[in-house]
Amino acid sequence: MKVSGSQEIISRLDNWRKNHVSNRELVLVLAFAIGLLASLAAYILHFIIKLIEELVTSGFDVATINWLYLIYPIVGIWLTSLFVKYVVRDNISHGITRVLYAISTKQSRLKAHNTWSSIVASAITIGFGGSVGAEAPIVLTGSAIGSNLGRIFNLDNRTLMLLVGCGATAAVSGIFKAPIAGLVFTLEVLMVDLTMASLLPILIASVTATCFSYFFTGGSSMFHFQMDNIWGLDRVPPTILLGIACGFVSLYFMRLMSWCENGYGKLSSKPYLKLLVGGLVLSPLIFLFPSLYGEGYDSLRLFIEGKTEADWMQIMSGSMFAEKSNFLLLYVGLVVMTKVFATSATNGAGGCGGTFAPSLFIGGFGGFFFARFWNMEQLGVYIPEKNFTLYGMAAVMSAVMHAPLTGIFLIAELTGGYQLFIPLIIVTISSYLTINIFEHHSIYAVRLAKQGKLLTHHTDKSILTLMSMDKIIDHDFTSVGPDMEMGKLIHAISSSRNDYIPVLDESRKLLGEIDINNLRHIIFRTELYHRFHVNQLMSPPAAMLGVNDPMEDVMKTFERTGAQYLPVVNIDSQLVGYISRARLYSMYRQFVADFSAE
């Protein structure tokens, strides 16, 4: 077979590397490269988003209603759907969920186009006003960079998983200039365990991405926060109450998002109807509440950096609520309630974006609403609105992602407000404990958890999740029909290399099994060869496995039945093959050894 020039170069480079560079040294070099490339990807994405926003909104009058808000978001989603359909030709939605799925079921292998396709698609969606975030697409991009670099050098699955973690860490660190938040994000959300062997590469990727982000965009934090009110013990009760409230807001966000996604999913075969429905939801919401346009960080900045009600009033500019101070609290509350509809409509109609920024957005607006209402009603000690805006951001994000440490460190690093650590810890714990009563998995992991394909920090369950059913099914078997005479069955047995003979009907449905051990007492009695048929000699299998059964259930079935072999059937009860108990446990022990290796 003819080898292309690029493949030959890669092969020579890999051979040179194997002779001169150890795998450990290579991983450290790749971690640095991943950090650089992920930060560059984040910079390019935000540059394109800002460029598109400036082009389409340059003529907007901030003091009046802008009717183009009804058109731009639909145009952006339509262009994105065309790009995905005719250029990418693959599903690129649910970025972080796709990373989790790749880790648990695809040996951490992400397609090459994921290194750039999400950047283009999300830039178009968000630039034209889609109410989603850029973080999930960048996490998918960074993870894909790590996965594909590892595959170029033919690294093993465990190292690929580490490089995917490096990419995700670098993406979060680079986009927020938050190296610690990036690290704990990988630990909490992607559930990549940190060992001494994996800690150094992830730290290198994290710090590299952060440093290059400073180089690309300057040294300032995303928000210019100044601590005006020192936190005290008298603010513990309202901080706890905010955390509980944010827990319920997060539950509302997750449940409604899932419901909306299921609704749009039913329209997947009718893309233009889906675009129409999503557009009819999204455009009027952005028209009524311009704060829903794009990621929403500019709106949050007004609450975090503003000091007076006049500063906060700018949040209603361009809407029918403009310059009506009596409606500020109502406006903020309505934005909190409608953001989830805007986000789900953006993705459901064909756009590309994540829920990372929307969770921060809802939390920030919810925190401001809580503090403003508290102070207006004089319910107790004064609580600063901008501080509680930050607390709300941390609380909702922590609950939605089931990642309290990420919420704490992200907000502290976004603002430089490290003096907020104690209230951030209190509010995130309160929020996380509240939602954990109702939802045991994050918004990214809940789909995989229902399928039994979620990787967790539980080592035994993680190993079973990583094991692939396809790798242990034996498709080589000899089958017989139910009406076959015993004489012909003996001939089939002589040509079989197994201790079992499956009995199949004409449609290859499994009817039963012939256990050779049970025929030993009559196998040489030739006078019986024409008297008995297979359907008289077969017995039902101890149990049947489905092709989509989680490996944890497969293991439990073997333990329960004590069988040495079990058949695997598809949804039509047609036999696919057999799984051997010995082979299953052998693979399990190998995974344990690989998983435990430093």
C-alpha positions as CSV (number, residue, x, y, z in Angstrom):
1,M,0.0,0.0,0.0
2,K,1.3,3.4,-0.9
3,V,2.2,5.7,2.0
4,S,1.7,9.4,1.7
5,G,4.4,11.9,2.3
6,S,2.8,13.2,5.5
7,Q,2.4,9.7,6.9
8,E,6.0,8.9,6.2
9,I,7.2,12.1,7.9
10,I,5.1,11.2,11.0
11,S,6.4,7.7,11.0
12,R,10.0,8.8,10.9
13,L,9.3,11.4,13.6
14,D,7.7,8.7,15.8
15,N,10.7,6.3,15.3
16,W,13.2,9.1,16.2
17,R,11.1,9.9,19.2
18,K,11.0,6.3,20.5
19,N,14.8,6.2,20.2
20,H,15.6,9.5,21.9
21,V,12.6,10.6,24.0
22,S,10.9,8.6,26.7
23,N,7.1,8.5,26.9
24,R,7.1,10.6,30.1
25,E,9.3,13.3,28.6
26,L,7.0,13.3,25.5
27,V,3.9,13.8,27.6
28,L,5.4,16.8,29.3
29,V,6.3,18.3,25.9
30,L,2.8,17.6,24.5
31,A,1.3,19.1,27.6
32,F,3.1,22.4,26.9
33,A,2.0,22.2,23.2
34,I,-1.6,21.6,24.3
35,G,-1.5,24.6,26.6
36,L,-0.3,26.8,23.8
37,L,-2.7,25.6,21.2
38,A,-5.7,25.6,23.5
39,S,-5.0,29.2,24.6
40,L,-4.6,30.2,21.0
41,A,-7.9,28.5,20.1
42,A,-9.7,30.4,23.0
43,Y,-8.2,33.7,21.8
44,I,-9.2,33.0,18.1
45,L,-12.8,32.1,19.2
46,H,-13.3,35.2,21.3
47,F,-11.7,37.4,18.6
48,I,-14.1,36.1,16.0
49,I,-17.1,36.4,18.3
50,K,-16.2,40.1,19.1
51,L,-15.6,40.8,15.4
52,I,-19.0,39.4,14.4
53,E,-20.8,41.2,17.3
54,E,-19.2,44.5,16.3
55,L,-20.1,44.1,12.6
56,V,-23.8,43.3,13.3
57,T,-24.5,45.6,16.2
58,S,-22.3,48.6,15.3
59,G,-25.3,50.7,14.3
60,F,-27.4,49.9,17.3
61,D,-28.7,52.8,19.5
62,V,-28.3,51.7,23.1
63,A,-31.1,54.0,24.1
64,T,-33.8,52.6,21.9
65,I,-35.4,49.3,21.0
66,N,-33.5,47.5,18.2
67,W,-35.7,45.4,15.9
68,L,-32.8,43.6,14.4
69,Y,-32.6,41.6,17.6
70,L,-35.5,39.6,16.0
71,I,-33.4,38.7,12.9
72,Y,-29.7,38.3,13.8
73,P,-30.0,35.2,16.2
74,I,-32.0,33.3,13.6
75,V,-29.5,34.1,10.8
76,G,-26.6,33.0,13.1
77,I,-28.2,29.7,13.9
78,W,-29.1,29.1,10.2
79,L,-25.5,29.8,9.1
80,T,-24.3,27.4,11.9
81,S,-26.6,24.6,10.9
82,L,-25.5,25.0,7.2
83,F,-21.8,24.9,8.3
84,V,-22.4,21.7,10.4
85,K,-24.5,20.0,7.7
86,Y,-22.3,20.7,4.6
87,V,-18.8,21.3,6.0
88,V,-18.4,19.3,9.3
89,R,-21.0,16.6,8.5
90,D,-21.0,15.4,12.1
91,N,-22.7,16.2,15.4
92,I,-20.6,18.7,17.4
93,S,-23.2,19.7,20.0
94,H,-22.9,19.1,23.8
95,G,-19.1,19.7,23.8
96,I,-18.3,18.6,27.3
97,T,-20.7,15.6,27.2
98,R,-18.9,14.5,24.0
99,V,-15.6,14.6,25.8
100,L,-17.0,12.5,28.7
101,Y,-18.4,10.1,26.1
102,A,-15.1,9.8,24.3
103,I,-13.3,9.1,27.6
104,S,-15.7,6.4,28.7
105,T,-16.5,4.6,25.5
106,K,-14.1,5.6,22.7
107,Q,-10.7,5.2,24.5
108,S,-10.4,9.0,24.6
109,R,-10.4,9.3,20.8
110,L,-11.9,12.5,19.4
111,K,-12.2,13.2,15.7
112,A,-9.6,15.5,14.1
113,H,-12.3,18.1,13.0
114,N,-13.2,18.7,16.7
115,T,-9.9,20.7,16.9
116,W,-11.5,23.5,14.8
117,S,-15.1,22.8,13.9
118,S,-16.6,23.9,17.3
119,I,-14.6,27.2,17.2
120,V,-16.2,28.2,13.8
121,A,-19.7,27.0,14.7
122,S,-19.9,28.5,18.1
123,A,-18.3,31.8,16.9
124,I,-21.1,32.2,14.3
125,T,-23.8,31.2,16.8
126,I,-22.7,33.5,19.6
127,G,-21.5,36.4,17.4
128,F,-25.0,36.7,15.9
129,G,-26.6,36.7,19.4
130,G,-27.1,33.0,20.3
131,S,-27.6,32.8,24.0
132,V,-25.0,30.2,24.8
133,G,-21.4,30.0,26.0
134,A,-18.1,29.5,24.3
135,E,-16.5,27.5,27.1
136,A,-17.9,24.0,26.2
137,P,-16.8,24.3,22.5
138,I,-13.3,25.4,23.7
139,V,-13.1,22.4,26.1
140,L,-14.0,20.1,23.2
141,T,-11.4,21.8,21.1
142,G,-8.7,21.5,23.7
143,S,-9.5,17.9,24.5
144,A,-9.5,17.1,20.8
145,I,-6.1,18.7,20.4
146,G,-4.8,16.5,23.2
147,S,-6.4,13.4,21.8
148,N,-5.1,13.9,18.3
149,L,-1.6,14.8,19.4
150,G,-1.4,11.6,21.4
151,R,-2.7,9.5,18.5
152,I,0.0,10.9,16.2
153,F,2.6,9.5,18.5
154,N,0.6,6.2,19.0
155,L,0.3,6.6,22.8
156,D,-1.8,4.2,24.8
157,N,-5.3,4.8,26.0
158,R,-4.4,5.8,29.5
159,T,-2.0,8.4,28.2
160,L,-4.6,9.6,25.7
161,M,-7.0,10.1,28.6
162,L,-4.4,12.2,30.4
163,L,-3.8,14.4,27.3
164,V,-7.6,14.9,26.9
165,G,-7.5,16.1,30.5
166,C,-4.6,18.4,29.7
167,G,-6.6,19.8,26.8
168,A,-9.7,20.4,28.9
169,T,-7.6,22.0,31.7
170,A,-5.8,24.2,29.3
171,A,-9.1,25.3,27.7
172,V,-10.7,26.4,31.0
173,S,-7.4,28.0,32.2
174,G,-6.9,29.8,29.0
175,I,-10.4,31.2,28.5
176,F,-10.7,32.5,32.0
177,K,-7.0,33.0,33.0
178,A,-7.7,30.7,35.9
179,P,-5.1,27.9,36.2
180,I,-6.4,26.4,39.5
181,A,-10.0,26.4,38.2
182,G,-8.9,24.6,35.1
183,L,-7.2,21.9,37.1
184,V,-10.1,21.2,39.5
185,F,-12.5,21.4,36.5
186,T,-10.8,18.3,35.0
187,L,-10.9,16.6,38.4
188,E,-14.6,17.3,39.2
189,V,-16.3,17.4,35.8
190,L,-14.2,15.1,33.6
191,M,-13.4,12.9,36.6
192,V,-9.8,12.3,35.5
193,D,-8.0,11.2,38.6
194,L,-4.9,13.1,39.6
195,T,-1.9,10.8,40.4
196,M,1.7,11.9,40.7
197,A,2.2,10.8,37.1
198,S,-0.7,12.9,35.8
199,L,-0.4,16.0,38.0
200,L,2.7,17.5,36.4
201,P,1.4,17.4,32.8
202,I,-1.9,18.9,33.7
203,L,-0.2,21.7,35.7
204,I,2.1,22.4,32.7
205,A,-0.9,22.6,30.3
206,S,-2.8,24.8,32.8
207,V,0.0,27.3,33.5
208,T,1.1,27.4,29.8
209,A,-2.4,28.2,28.7
210,T,-2.8,30.9,31.3
211,C,0.5,32.5,30.5
212,F,-0.2,32.6,26.8
213,S,-3.6,34.0,27.4
214,Y,-2.0,36.9,29.4
215,F,0.3,37.3,26.3
216,F,-2.6,37.4,23.9
217,T,-5.1,39.5,25.9
218,G,-3.1,41.4,28.6
219,G,-2.8,40.9,32.3
220,S,-6.1,42.1,33.6
221,S,-8.8,39.8,35.0
222,M,-12.2,39.4,33.3
223,F,-13.9,41.5,35.9
224,H,-12.4,44.5,37.7
225,F,-13.7,43.7,41.2
226,Q,-12.9,45.8,44.2
227,M,-13.7,44.6,47.8
228,D,-15.6,47.5,49.4
229,N,-17.4,45.5,52.1
230,I,-15.5,43.1,54.2
231,W,-17.4,39.9,54.8
232,G,-18.4,39.1,58.4
233,L,-20.2,36.5,60.4
234,D,-23.4,38.5,60.3
235,R,-23.7,37.7,56.6
236,V,-23.6,33.9,57.1
237,P,-27.4,33.5,57.1
238,P,-28.1,35.4,53.8
239,T,-25.1,33.6,52.2
240,I,-26.6,30.2,53.1
241,L,-30.0,31.3,52.0
242,L,-28.6,32.4,48.7
243,G,-26.9,29.0,48.3
244,I,-30.1,27.1,48.9
245,A,-32.0,29.4,46.5
246,C,-29.4,28.9,43.8
247,G,-29.7,25.2,44.3
248,F,-33.3,25.4,43.4
249,V,-32.6,27.7,40.5
250,S,-30.0,25.2,39.2
251,L,-32.6,22.4,39.5
252,Y,-35.0,24.6,37.5
253,F,-32.2,25.2,34.9
254,M,-31.3,21.5,34.5
255,R,-34.9,20.1,34.4
256,L,-36.2,22.7,32.0
257,M,-33.1,22.4,29.8
258,S,-33.6,18.7,29.6
259,W,-37.3,19.1,28.8
260,C,-36.6,21.6,26.1
261,E,-33.9,19.5,24.5
262,N,-36.2,16.5,24.4
263,G,-38.8,18.7,22.6
264,Y,-36.4,20.0,20.0
265,G,-35.0,16.5,19.6
266,K,-38.4,15.3,18.4
267,L,-38.0,17.8,15.5
268,S,-34.6,16.6,14.5
269,S,-35.9,15.1,11.2
270,K,-37.4,18.5,10.3
271,P,-34.5,21.0,10.5
272,Y,-36.3,24.0,9.1
273,L,-39.3,23.5,11.4
274,K,-36.8,23.2,14.3
275,L,-35.2,26.4,13.2
276,L,-38.5,28.1,13.0
277,V,-39.6,27.0,16.5
278,G,-36.3,27.9,18.1
279,G,-36.2,31.2,16.3
280,L,-39.8,32.1,17.5
281,V,-38.6,31.5,21.0
282,L,-35.2,33.0,20.9
283,S,-35.6,36.2,18.9
284,P,-38.6,37.6,20.9
285,L,-36.7,36.9,24.2
286,I,-33.6,38.8,23.0
287,F,-35.8,41.6,21.7
288,L,-37.5,41.9,25.1
289,F,-34.4,41.3,27.2
290,P,-31.2,42.4,25.3
291,S,-29.1,41.0,28.2
292,L,-29.8,37.6,26.7
293,Y,-27.8,38.4,23.6
294,G,-24.6,36.4,23.3
295,E,-22.6,35.1,26.3
296,G,-23.8,37.8,28.7
297,Y,-20.6,38.7,30.4
298,D,-21.0,42.4,29.6
299,S,-24.3,42.4,31.4
300,L,-22.7,40.7,34.4
301,R,-19.9,43.3,34.4
302,L,-22.5,46.0,35.1
303,F,-23.5,44.3,38.3
304,I,-19.9,43.4,39.4
305,E,-18.3,46.7,38.6
306,G,-21.2,49.0,39.1
307,K,-21.6,50.9,42.4
308,T,-24.9,52.8,42.1
309,E,-28.4,52.1,40.8
310,A,-27.6,54.4,37.9
311,D,-24.9,51.9,36.9
312,W,-27.2,48.9,37.3
313,M,-29.9,50.6,35.2
314,Q,-27.8,50.3,32.1
315,I,-28.7,46.6,32.1
316,M,-32.1,47.6,30.7
317,S,-30.7,49.7,27.9
318,G,-32.3,49.0,24.5
319,S,-35.4,47.3,26.0
320,M,-38.9,48.6,26.8
321,F,-37.8,48.7,30.4
322,A,-35.1,51.3,29.8
323,E,-34.8,54.2,32.3
324,K,-37.6,52.7,34.5
325,S,-35.9,52.1,37.8
326,N,-39.0,50.6,39.4
327,F,-38.8,47.7,36.9
328,L,-35.1,46.8,37.6
329,L,-35.9,43.9,40.0
330,L,-38.7,42.6,37.7
331,Y,-36.4,42.8,34.7
332,V,-33.6,40.9,36.4
333,G,-36.0,38.2,37.7
334,L,-37.5,37.7,34.2
335,V,-34.1,37.4,32.7
336,V,-33.2,34.6,35.2
337,M,-36.4,32.7,34.3
338,T,-36.1,33.1,30.5
339,K,-32.4,32.5,30.1
340,V,-32.9,28.7,30.0
341,F,-35.5,29.0,27.2
342,A,-33.1,31.2,25.2
343,T,-30.2,28.8,25.7
344,S,-32.1,25.7,24.8
345,A,-33.7,27.4,21.8
346,T,-30.3,28.4,20.5
347,N,-28.9,24.8,20.7
348,G,-32.2,23.2,19.9
349,A,-32.7,25.2,16.7
350,G,-29.3,24.2,15.3
351,G,-26.8,26.5,17.0
352,C,-23.6,25.5,18.8
353,G,-22.7,26.5,22.3
354,G,-22.5,25.4,25.9
355,T,-24.2,25.9,29.2
356,F,-21.1,27.0,31.1
357,A,-21.6,30.7,30.5
358,P,-25.4,30.5,30.9
359,S,-25.0,28.9,34.4
360,L,-22.7,31.8,35.4
361,F,-25.1,34.3,33.9
362,I,-28.2,32.9,35.6
363,G,-26.3,32.7,38.9
364,G,-25.0,36.3,38.6
365,F,-28.4,37.7,37.9
366,G,-30.0,35.5,40.6
367,G,-27.4,36.7,43.1
368,F,-28.0,40.3,42.3
369,F,-31.8,39.8,42.5
370,F,-31.4,38.2,45.9
371,A,-29.2,40.9,47.3
372,R,-31.3,43.8,45.9
373,F,-34.5,42.3,47.2
374,W,-32.9,41.7,50.6
375,N,-31.7,45.3,50.9
376,M,-34.9,46.8,49.6
377,E,-37.0,44.9,52.1
378,Q,-34.4,45.6,54.8
379,L,-34.5,41.9,55.9
380,G,-31.4,42.3,58.0
381,V,-27.8,43.3,57.7
382,Y,-26.9,45.0,54.4
383,I,-25.4,42.7,51.8
384,P,-23.4,44.2,48.8
385,E,-25.1,43.4,45.5
386,K,-21.8,43.0,43.6
387,N,-20.5,40.5,46.1
388,F,-23.7,38.4,46.0
389,T,-23.6,38.6,42.2
390,L,-20.3,36.7,42.4
391,Y,-21.6,34.3,45.0
392,G,-24.6,33.5,42.8
393,M,-22.3,32.8,39.8
394,A,-20.3,30.3,41.9
395,A,-23.4,28.7,43.4
396,V,-25.3,28.0,40.3
397,M,-22.3,26.9,38.3
398,S,-21.2,24.6,41.1
399,A,-24.7,23.0,41.4
400,V,-25.3,22.6,37.6
401,M,-21.9,21.1,37.1
402,H,-21.7,19.3,40.5
403,A,-18.3,21.0,40.8
404,P,-18.0,23.2,44.0
405,L,-14.3,23.6,43.9
406,T,-14.4,24.8,40.3
407,G,-17.0,27.4,41.2
408,I,-14.9,28.6,44.2
409,F,-11.6,28.9,42.4
410,L,-13.1,30.2,39.1
411,I,-14.8,33.2,40.7
412,A,-11.8,34.0,42.9
413,E,-9.5,33.9,39.9
414,L,-11.9,35.8,37.6
415,T,-12.0,38.7,39.9
416,G,-8.8,38.5,42.0
417,G,-11.2,38.5,45.0
418,Y,-9.4,35.9,47.0
419,Q,-10.9,37.5,50.2
420,L,-14.2,36.0,49.1
421,F,-13.1,32.4,49.7
422,I,-15.1,31.8,52.9
423,P,-18.4,33.1,51.6
424,L,-17.8,31.3,48.2
425,I,-17.2,28.0,50.1
426,I,-20.4,28.5,52.1
427,V,-22.6,29.4,49.2
428,T,-21.3,26.6,46.9
429,I,-21.7,24.0,49.6
430,S,-25.2,25.1,50.3
431,S,-26.1,25.1,46.6
432,Y,-24.4,21.7,45.9
433,L,-26.1,20.0,48.9
434,T,-29.5,21.4,47.8
435,I,-29.4,20.1,44.2
436,N,-27.8,16.8,45.2
437,I,-31.0,15.9,46.9
438,F,-32.8,15.9,43.5
439,E,-30.0,15.4,40.9
440,H,-27.0,13.1,41.6
441,H,-25.1,14.0,38.3
442,S,-24.1,17.2,36.5
443,I,-25.8,18.5,33.5
444,Y,-23.0,17.1,31.4
445,A,-23.0,13.6,33.0
446,V,-26.7,12.9,33.5
447,R,-27.2,11.6,29.9
448,L,-24.2,9.2,30.2
449,A,-25.2,8.1,33.7
450,K,-28.6,7.0,32.5
451,Q,-26.8,4.8,29.9
452,G,-24.3,3.4,32.4
453,K,-21.4,5.0,30.4
454,L,-20.2,7.6,32.9
455,L,-16.6,7.5,34.2
456,T,-16.4,8.2,37.9
457,H,-13.8,8.4,40.7
458,H,-15.0,4.9,41.8
459,T,-12.1,2.8,40.4
460,D,-14.1,-0.4,40.0
461,K,-16.9,1.3,38.2
462,S,-14.5,3.3,36.1
463,I,-12.8,0.2,34.9
464,L,-16.1,-1.5,34.0
465,T,-17.1,1.7,32.1
466,L,-13.9,1.7,30.1
467,M,-14.2,-1.9,29.1
468,S,-15.8,-2.4,25.7
469,M,-18.4,-5.1,25.1
470,D,-17.2,-5.3,21.5
471,K,-13.7,-6.3,22.6
472,I,-14.8,-9.4,24.5
473,I,-17.7,-10.8,22.4
474,D,-16.7,-14.0,20.5
475,H,-18.4,-14.0,17.2
476,D,-17.0,-17.4,16.1
477,F,-19.6,-20.1,16.9
478,T,-21.3,-23.1,15.3
479,S,-25.1,-23.0,15.4
480,V,-27.8,-25.5,14.7
481,G,-31.6,-25.4,13.9
482,P,-34.3,-26.8,16.3
483,D,-35.4,-29.5,13.9
484,M,-32.0,-31.0,13.3
485,E,-31.6,-34.7,14.1
486,M,-29.2,-35.8,16.8
487,G,-26.9,-37.5,14.2
488,K,-26.3,-34.2,12.4
489,L,-25.9,-32.4,15.8
490,I,-23.0,-34.8,16.6
491,H,-21.3,-33.8,13.4
492,A,-21.8,-30.1,14.3
493,I,-20.3,-30.8,17.7
494,S,-17.2,-32.3,16.1
495,S,-16.6,-29.2,14.1
496,S,-17.2,-26.8,17.0
497,R,-14.4,-25.5,19.2
498,N,-16.7,-24.5,22.1
499,D,-18.6,-26.4,24.8
500,Y,-21.9,-24.9,23.7
501,I,-24.0,-25.0,20.5
502,P,-26.6,-22.2,20.1
503,V,-29.9,-23.2,18.6
504,L,-31.3,-20.6,16.2
505,D,-34.4,-20.3,14.2
506,E,-34.5,-19.1,10.6
507,S,-34.3,-15.4,11.7
508,R,-31.3,-16.2,13.9
509,K,-33.2,-15.7,17.1
510,L,-31.8,-17.6,20.0
511,L,-34.1,-20.5,21.1
512,G,-31.8,-22.3,23.4
513,E,-28.4,-24.0,23.8
514,I,-26.9,-27.5,23.5
515,D,-24.4,-28.1,26.4
516,I,-22.0,-30.7,25.1
517,N,-21.2,-31.8,28.7
518,N,-24.9,-32.9,29.1
519,L,-24.7,-35.2,26.0
520,R,-21.7,-37.2,27.0
521,H,-23.7,-40.2,28.2
522,I,-25.6,-40.6,24.8
523,I,-23.2,-39.1,22.3
524,F,-21.9,-42.5,21.2
525,R,-25.3,-44.3,21.1
526,T,-25.8,-44.3,17.4
527,E,-29.2,-45.9,17.7
528,L,-30.5,-42.6,19.1
529,Y,-29.2,-40.4,16.3
530,H,-32.5,-40.5,14.4
531,R,-34.8,-40.7,17.4
532,F,-33.9,-37.3,19.0
533,H,-33.9,-33.8,17.6
534,V,-32.2,-30.7,18.8
535,N,-35.4,-29.1,20.3
536,Q,-35.6,-32.2,22.6
537,L,-32.0,-31.8,23.8
538,M,-31.6,-28.1,24.1
539,S,-32.0,-26.1,27.3
540,P,-32.5,-22.4,28.0
541,P,-29.4,-20.3,28.6
542,A,-28.6,-19.3,32.2
543,A,-29.2,-15.7,31.1
544,M,-29.0,-13.5,28.0
545,L,-27.0,-10.3,27.7
546,G,-27.9,-7.3,25.5
547,V,-25.4,-5.6,23.2
548,N,-25.9,-2.3,25.0
549,D,-25.8,-3.7,28.6
550,P,-23.4,-1.8,30.9
551,M,-20.4,-3.9,31.8
552,E,-21.3,-3.6,35.5
553,D,-24.5,-5.4,34.7
554,V,-22.7,-8.0,32.7
555,M,-20.3,-8.7,35.6
556,K,-23.2,-9.1,38.0
557,T,-25.0,-11.5,35.7
558,F,-22.0,-13.8,35.6
559,E,-21.7,-13.6,39.4
560,R,-25.5,-14.4,39.8
561,T,-25.6,-17.3,37.3
562,G,-22.2,-18.8,37.8
563,A,-22.1,-19.4,34.1
564,Q,-18.9,-19.8,32.1
565,Y,-20.4,-18.5,28.9
566,L,-23.3,-16.2,28.2
567,P,-25.0,-15.3,24.9
568,V,-25.2,-11.7,23.7
569,V,-28.3,-10.8,21.6
570,N,-29.5,-7.6,19.9
571,I,-32.8,-5.8,20.4
572,D,-34.5,-8.4,18.1
573,S,-33.2,-11.3,20.2
574,Q,-30.8,-12.3,17.4
575,L,-27.6,-13.9,18.5
576,V,-24.5,-11.7,18.2
577,G,-22.0,-13.9,19.9
578,Y,-20.8,-15.2,23.3
579,I,-18.9,-13.7,26.2
580,S,-16.5,-16.0,28.1
581,R,-16.3,-15.5,31.9
582,A,-12.5,-16.2,31.7
583,R,-12.0,-13.7,29.0
584,L,-14.1,-11.1,30.8
585,Y,-12.1,-11.4,34.0
586,S,-8.8,-11.5,32.2
587,M,-9.6,-8.2,30.5
588,Y,-10.8,-6.8,33.8
589,R,-7.5,-7.7,35.5
590,Q,-5.5,-6.1,32.7
591,F,-7.5,-2.9,33.0
592,V,-6.9,-2.8,36.8
593,A,-3.2,-3.2,36.1
594,D,-3.2,-0.4,33.5
595,F,-5.4,1.8,35.7
596,S,-3.2,1.4,38.7
597,A,0.1,2.0,36.9
598,E,1.8,5.3,37.7
